[in-house]
């Protein structure tokens, strides 16, 4: 049974010790606030009450250090008029007159750093539940991943090698997604020294639901029954959210018990059963058991509906004998959902779950007063005010904004640009990610119409975005992509974050999709350090600046802080997922070059912006001139490009990003298995290497159908340069009469395709 914890008589040192011994993660200020609450109640708390506060008041659950920043910059961006947007466990956004798409994006960083296979797998399991709890059928998964360099010779004590983490994370995502039957279609992989001590594993999910079947993550009225469905509760995942709300140390390996254990075979029938009861209108509310387990889901659902709850904790089905009440309450065991059911519908709900062979147990009820009570063996062991429990402290901690002086170090142009391009193509951040992509089933459910690898069969290249056809009787599509360049954000958090929005917009426009919504996962270091919090502040400000200018809202998101180890913090990593609408998937285009004789154009302005570029990283030359973003130019050029694609002018399109024009052209030709002749003489007067490798934003290379070139040029009002045409089997790049690059497509492909296989086997 629960034991009483003597807070009332505890001095400050004792309060701190209680928090540490119980792994609450609460500061002295927070412990004193808890002490004051119970002093007014004229009693001490039980261990289960304290543990519940530790979960609810963690950064992971209540965003106590980040909420004020998010409110200032991210929240409240207006969606287009008449577009349905619901923001709860996942964002629900209007797709067409009858349907909505649902999107969620979260992190599973600390668990993956400790146990990469299980940490990543349960990340996928959790993000699927976020979508299901809105009543939606999951249709696609997204996985932006960040690791230390694969060739790291040594790693700090207590840290696993990046190759081990990379292999385990990809296997965890693959095994869970493939087994549950949901395609992993988009994402990114980045390698940087800043992730050696703390890999970043972000996972996203998109689902579809009829508007009339949307379920909210809240109760509606007193008397509703709280039904726990899915897997049994065990000791796995205890203190998961408090573990995720602290820095990793060289002894974090001892906290493996905080990593949950996923079960995709159990998840699939759970999804079917939840979707069925939702479609039949049998639910008043539904929410997944994620961070904090029962301790968070019950209170959050009840308070969101303006009510309270009473729980009979000994009714929770267990998989571990001898669990004490507080362990049951805070366990984050996977594959569990909480339903709020009107008593008149209970019998039918239980029958549906029985038919799917999914356990379902009534464990409590909704009450009118905003109180949470828990009973165990008929004894009351918990009673707290909902407002105090759920609405944790909110801080405005001091932050320090990084001042960036934009300057370049002088350096000489290289003599051999062929060698530079081949080295860029072989670098892990640019090279083919086929080793990852082929482990995922990205075609299960048969709705992935534009795939992550595009081009001639057996000679594919990377696509900019994937396109899903979510409805059988409609050609309307969803385009999905993800992006952020940590090389930019570590130099300049503001412009680096703005560039992340620009990149996902470019990717969506490249297939002919109009950006419709964003999801963000803001991965940063310890917010108690002013410079780290300053990075988050600058990043959020930049994201809001660009998104507001575009009129595109953030509909879902997650903040993951404390991503650092004793030797340093991760680079600021504001991962962005972009969701675009395609009015007709039959009009979409892909990256791979198509036909000899088709002219090639550059859209956009090339500038002397080399900070964080793959080229200067390769040469080891410092620069702080990170590319900037002009939202107005982005909006105008996207509109013109999307219109040109819909009008059928364009045969292929690729956004210019890492590696600049040279890498962009190489990737298009690798996928098309065809050459091209390019002349950069029309680009503003600057050094050859700047023309080749600048990573200025808001640029695309397009291949235009030869007989429509004149009409295309008239229709396009943006900055446009005709730079060459498709043909031959060689990439030839000149600057007026000087040949800069001349390489066969086979040489390009050989350099690009082997790197990850060489490292990983």
Secondary structure as UniProt FT lines:
FT   STRAND          4..5
FT   TURN            8..9
FT   HELIX           12..21
FT   TURN            22..23
FT   HELIX           28..41
FT   STRAND          45..46
FT   HELIX           47..56
FT   HELIX           59..62
FT   TURN            64..66
FT   HELIX           67..73
FT   TURN            74..76
FT   TURN            81..82
FT   STRAND          85..87
FT   STRAND          91..94
FT   STRAND          99..107
FT   HELIX           109..114
FT   HELIX           116..132
FT   TURN            133..135
FT   STRAND          137..147
FT   TURN            150..151
FT   TURN            157..158
FT   HELIX           162..180
FT   STRAND          184..191
FT   HELIX           193..195
FT   STRAND          200..210
FT   HELIX           211..213
FT   TURN            222..223
FT   STRAND          225..230
FT   TURN            236..239
FT   HELIX           240..243
FT   TURN            244..245
FT   TURN            250..251
FT   HELIX           252..258
FT   HELIX           264..279
FT   TURN            280..281
FT   STRAND          285..288
FT   TURN            291..293
FT   HELIX           294..304
FT   TURN            305..306
FT   STRAND          308..312
FT   HELIX           313..315
FT   TURN            321..322
FT   HELIX           325..330
FT   STRAND          336..341
FT   HELIX           343..345
FT   HELIX           346..355
FT   TURN            356..357
FT   STRAND          360..367
FT   STRAND          371..376
FT   TURN            377..378
FT   STRAND          379..385
FT   HELIX           386..390
FT   HELIX           417..426
FT   TURN            428..430
FT   HELIX           434..437
FT   TURN            438..439
FT   TURN            444..445
FT   STRAND          448..450
FT   STRAND          453..454
FT   TURN            457..458
FT   STRAND          461..462
FT   STRAND          466..468
FT   TURN            472..473
FT   STRAND          477..483
FT   HELIX           486..489
FT   TURN            490..491
FT   HELIX           493..511
FT   STRAND          514..523
FT   TURN            527..528
FT   HELIX           530..550
FT   STRAND          554..560
FT   STRAND          564..565
FT   TURN            566..567
FT   STRAND          568..569
FT   STRAND          573..582
FT   HELIX           585..587
FT   TURN            596..597
FT   STRAND          599..603
FT   TURN            611..612
FT   HELIX           614..619
FT   HELIX           631..646
FT   TURN            647..648
FT   STRAND          650..655
FT   TURN            658..659
FT   HELIX           660..672
FT   STRAND          676..679
FT   TURN            681..682
FT   HELIX           688..693
FT   STRAND          700..704
FT   HELIX           706..708
FT   HELIX           709..715
FT   STRAND          720..726
FT   STRAND          730..735
FT   TURN            736..737
FT   STRAND          738..744
FT   HELIX           745..753
FT   HELIX           755..760
//
